[in-house]
């Protein structure tokens, strides 16, 4: 889908790689690792990765900023038409989506957890790319490693946050503590939103962050294990 556009989904490599400033480890080491990944993506490329807050907000990047724990733009998606920029977003169960319109020379990257997906981060990313000259029918999008439905158990209050037409993305799960439970299909929900937005060139890598312990960080897995903190993987895309 994204052939000809430098991109990649960087995992944890057995926990050795941790790409999020909010995760464990020294901030300087995280910064160096992110810079190395950006350089591997595009030699000399400058990383533009926002401070993510589960919002529907998008930043249009005209120049890279200092990649530090504090001071980065607050948003959950980034788009650009500037060569030499490497867009990056970090995840740990939420969906990382990379976008590209090769003909227009416009790229994007979005972080879509359930909240961002419901509130419109995907549609907003596509619209921001169109503002840079992309054409919706030419935009390709790939969903990277995301928590799978079988690993994502939710309760009734969670389910109530979704519109009625999202019913098909909830499968019944065994009751727990006398309360009804469901398994939520976040990848399916994201892919359906991309299709509904008019994108026809879409793909899902089909990789479950929760069950692939040696490959990916997982917020839910770490929480269930009682770990104090959790790591993040990073997804990147660049214009050569």
N, C-alpha and C positions, 0 to 999 in steps of 0.2 A: 504493500500500500504506500509506503514512504520511500520506495526505491529512489536513489539518487539524492536523497536528503539525509545528511548525517544525523543519526538519532540513536538512542539506546536506552535500555532500562537497566540501571546498575543495581544489583542486589547486595546482600550482606556478606556473601562469601563466607558462610559459617560464622557470622558475627564479627568478622575481622574489619568490615567496612561499615561505618556509621556516618551518614551524610547529613544529619540534622543538627542544627545548633541547639535545639531543645532536647536532644538526646544525651546519652552519657558520653563522657570523654571531654578532653580539653578543646576549647573553642578554636585555638590555633591549629590543632591537628585536624579538626573538622574542616576548617577553611582550606587547609593545604590539600586535603583529600578531594574536596569539591573542585578545586582549581586543577588538580591532576586529571580528574574525570573530564572536565571541560576541555582541557588540552588534548586528551585522548580522542575526544569527539571531533575537535577541530583545532589543529595546531595554531596556537596563539589566540584562540577564541576567548572572549571575555564572558564570564558567567553573569546572567541576570536572573536571579531567583528571588521571589518575593517573600515577605514575612506572611505566612499563611494563617488564616483565622476562620476557616470554614465559611467564607462569604461568597456572594455571587460576583464579586468585583474583579475587574480586569485592568491591567496596566499595559499601555502601549509603550514599548521600549524603543527609545531613540539613541540611547547610550547606556552602557553597562554602569552599574553603581558599585560602590565598595561592598564586597561580599563579607559582611561582618554580622555578628549576632544581633546587633542593634542598628537601627537606622535605615534598614531596607524598606522599600515601599510595601504597604500592607495591602494584600490582594491574594486571590487564589487562582489567578490565571495571568499569563503574560503573552503578548503577541509582538511581532516585529517584522519589518521589511528591511532591516539593516544587516548586510553581510558582516560576518565576524562576530556576531552576537550568539551566545549559546544560552538558550532558554532552559531553565531548570525548575522542577517542582519536586518536593519530597513527600513521601507517603509511607504509611505503615498499616495498611488495610484499605484505605480509600482508593479510589480509582485515579491513576495517572493517565491522562489522555494527551497524546501528541497529535498536532494538526499540521498539514502542509498543503498549500496550493503552489505546486511547482511552477506552473505557468506564470503566475503573478509574482512569485518570489516572496511569499508571505507565509510565516509559520506561527504556531501557537502551542502553548502547553497549559493544561488545566488540572487542578486538583479537585476531584469531585467525590466527596463523601456524600452520605445521604442528604445532609442539609444543603450543601452547595448545589447538588443535583436538583433538589426540589425547588430551590430558590432561583435557579436560572443561570448558573455559572457556565454551562455548556453553550446555551443560546447566546449569552453575552460574549463569550469568546469568539464564536463564529461571526457575530455582528461586528466585533472589533477588528477581525481580520478583513471583513468586507470593507470597512472604512479605510483600510490600507490598500484596497484594490483587488482583494481576493474575490472569487466567484464561488458561491455556495455549492454549485454543482461540480466544481473542480476541487473542492477541499476534500482531502483524504484524512481519516482519523483512525488512530490505533489506541486501543485500551490496553494498558500494561498490567502487571501483577496487581490483583485486587482480591479481597476476601471473597470466597465463593459462597454460594447460597447454603450449602450443607454446613458451613462453618459459622454462619451468621444467624444466631438465634436471637429473636426479639420478642418484646411483650406487647400487650394491647395498646398502652400509651404511645409506643413507637409507631405502631401500625396506624394509629389515628391521625398521625401527622401527614399522611399521604392522601392524595385525591382518590376518589372512588374508582377511577379508571386504572389505578395501580394495583388492583386486587390480584391480578394474575402473577404478580411478583412475590406473593406470600404463599408459602406452602405450609400446611399444618405440621407442627412438631409436637412431641409428647408434652403433656402438661407438667409443670414443675411448681412445687409448693402450692398445688391446687389452682394454679392460674394457667390460662391458655397461653400457648407459645406458638411462634411461627419461625420459619427460616426465610429470610429476606434475600432476594436475588439482586444485589447491587449491580453486578456487571450487566445483567439483563436489563435493568432499569436504565442504566447509562446508555447501553446500545440502542434501546428503544427511543430514548430522547434524541440521540444523534440522528436516527432515521427520521423521526418526526420533524426534526429541524431541516430536513431536506438533503441530508448527506447520504449518498449512495455508496461511497467508497469507504467503508468502515470495517474494522476487524478487531477481534478480541484475542489477546495472546493466550487466554484461558489458564492462567497460572494463579493458583490460590496462595496468597501470602500466609494464611493461617497454617495450612498443612505442610508447607515446604519449609521445615525448620532450618535446614542448612542453607537455604537460598535467600530467604527474605525475613525482614523484621515484621512483627505483627503486634499491634497495640493490644488486640483482644487476647492473643496467646500470652503475652507478657502479663497482662492484667490477671488472667486466670491462674497464672503461675505464681502470682504474688510478688512479681519483680518490682523493684522500686522505680525503674524507668525503662524506656524502650527505645530502640533505635529506629532510624528511618532509612529507606532506600531513596535513590534519586533517579529521575527520568529526565532526559535531555534531548534537545533538538536544535539544530543550527543551520544557518544559511552560509554556504561556503563563499 
